[in-house]
Structures are given as structure tokens and as C-alpha cells.
Amino acid sequence: MTTKVKGVLIALLVLAAFSAGYQVNEWVNKEKQLETLQEQVEADKDMRNRLFQISLDTQEAISNIRIENRTIYQKTEREILKEPVYTECFLTDEGLKLVNKARGVE
């Protein structure tokens, strides 16, 4: 074999090795992309299942709500003070008349 033929064969071998390496790299990248996509699909499926379960739980909780009406009796106590609360309160004559009228003392 001549040197030219050997050179061409070596160049073809290098080109074939490069092409094979490139092809293997593409396969590896495609496999990684496929794994990533499968993980995303599984995550989406899991999220949908959780949301579905939450909606079922919410629907059950809503259906268990009971409305009860109860009558509550309230007692009102009225306390009448005979002594003024503010002992040092200074009122004008008009103010004193209004307070006495409100207390029922005229």
C-alpha cells in the first residue's frame, strides 16, 4: 500500500470514529431527554392524582357540613346607679339638667 492510500484509510477511520462517537453522543442525549420527559410525565400524573384526591376530600367535607339553627335565650340585666360614677365632674347648669333628666331625677 502506498502512503496516500494509508493516509486516506486513516482519514476514513478517523472520520468513521468521529461519526460513531457523534452518533453515540446523540443516542445518549436522546436517552437523557426521554428520561427527563418521562420524569415530567410522572410528576404531572402524580400532581393530577393529588389534586383529584384533594377535590374528593373537599367535596366530602362540604357534603358533611350541617346547618343548625339554635335559639339562644338572652337575659338582660339593668343596673341603676344611685351614686354618680364621676364624683369630680363639673357640669354647666344645662348639662346638669340633662343628666338629671336622663337619670329620672327632676
MOFENWO-V619295 format. One record per backbone hydrogen bond with DSSP energy under -1.0 kcal/mol. NH is the residue of the N-H (numbers start at 1). CO is the residue of the C=O. If there is no record, write none. Layout:
BEGIN
nh,co
NH,CO
NH,CO
END
This chain:
BEGIN
nh,co
6,2
7,3
8,4
9,5
10,6
11,7
12,8
13,9
14,10
15,11
16,12
17,13
18,14
19,15
20,16
21,17
22,18
23,19
24,20
25,21
26,22
27,23
28,24
29,25
30,26
31,27
32,28
33,29
34,30
35,31
36,32
37,33
38,34
39,35
40,36
41,37
42,38
43,39
44,40
45,41
46,42
47,43
48,44
49,45
50,46
51,47
52,48
53,49
54,50
55,51
56,52
57,53
58,54
59,55
60,56
61,57
62,58
63,59
64,60
65,62
96,92
97,93
98,94
99,95
100,96
101,97
102,98
103,99
105,100
END
